[in-house]
């Protein structure tokens, strides 16, 4: 039996999903990662469950978050973004 090849599995996932998942809002396009590193996962765990801005800042990065933060969104908008992101990438964020 051959060993499981993590690199091949990762390449297959990235080929299917790409490096980033994007969404459009007003005249802006934003990208979220399709894969999370262990260090990012640790930072996510350290966030308070209600820290929506912390979650978005971590996933978007400072530059994108600065643009995102200037837009007028509702919590329902953010929930819809996170739900779509989770469905398409398999990453369940902001659920609970």
Beta strands, then each sheet from edge to edge (+ up, - down):
strand 1: 20-25
strand 2: 28-33
sheet 1: 1+ 2-
end
